[in-house]
């Protein structure tokens, strides 16, 4: 798993090398990847808005976390979020991983959903990054489930009785609190929900704050599903949310990460026409990364066709660090095209949905 070192791109200036956990979103594994970000600024430019961005991703062919390689007792592991090390985690860094246990015989594939272990849980996977290659320190078993339907007070009618899906975690240094956005899947459908804790590596200490928007909001006919917080050093924070033909951005009320002013929601960007790759829908992915020029690199998921292959893949935009409602640049090609067996859904990963690759669990490394 060659989790790469700093990368450069031709004659342009390298800004950041960002290691990202790349996942096959259907099931089965996490794989390490490196994102390289570079810029080219015309010599006559006087504005950062004239910057051209180059973003590439290289995924490792070997899994970081997978059932069939003995790293975990959960048969389906995917869609992670990064847990930054703090005093509360005893300096440990790692991932919260969406995990399910739809027990299947070897070589037999099936759809995974339901309650109990068939629901989506969030498990803690601690990472050792002392070397060039990250390693999962702990065996990720049932006891590593730190958030999920076990916290539901009213059983099958709980907001997330069928799963706590697609986590996006943000650390708030002002309150020393981790704030989790996740898709709460229950009897009424899927809604963007919010929870918080001082230490996300433990099962106790979580507080559920309910849905981020009213359950009956269904803005433009879509529920508020899939979201990431844009933490700002001053003024309002933002949340980028949606899984539809458009992504939206909503400011916080004051400095609160739990109260959002839906009346000020704006469309951030939407799907595009062929031959571009994001023609079906766009979905909010992990919280944005701050680049060295202060702007924000935000990855999203999408459905469309690229190189005559239809599937689920990542895209990116660069947002203004001063005003995240402004898009400065956008990918014209997917940064992580389908190249590996686990992306294509072929042996030994034939139970993975074909042509699926997304990016999650990111953070910068020192460089």
Secondary structure, 3 states (H helix, E strand, C coil): CCCCCCCCCCCCEEEEEEEEEEECCCCCEEEEEEEEEEEECCCCCCCHHHCEEEEEEEEEEEEEEECCCCCECCCEEEEEEEECCCCCCCCCEEEEEEEECCCCCCCCCCCCCCCHHHCEEEEEEEEECCCCCCEECCCECHHHEEECHHHCCCHHHCCCCCEEEEEEEEEECCCCEEEEEEEEEECCEEEEEEEEECCCCCCCCCEEEEECCCCCCCHHHCCCCCEEEECCCCCCCEEEECEECEEEEEEECCCCCCCECHHHCEEEEECCCCCCCCCCEEEECCCCEECCCCCEEEEEEEEEEECCEEEEEEEEEEECCCCCCCEEEECCCCCCCCCCHHHHCCCCCCCCCCCECEEECCCCCCC
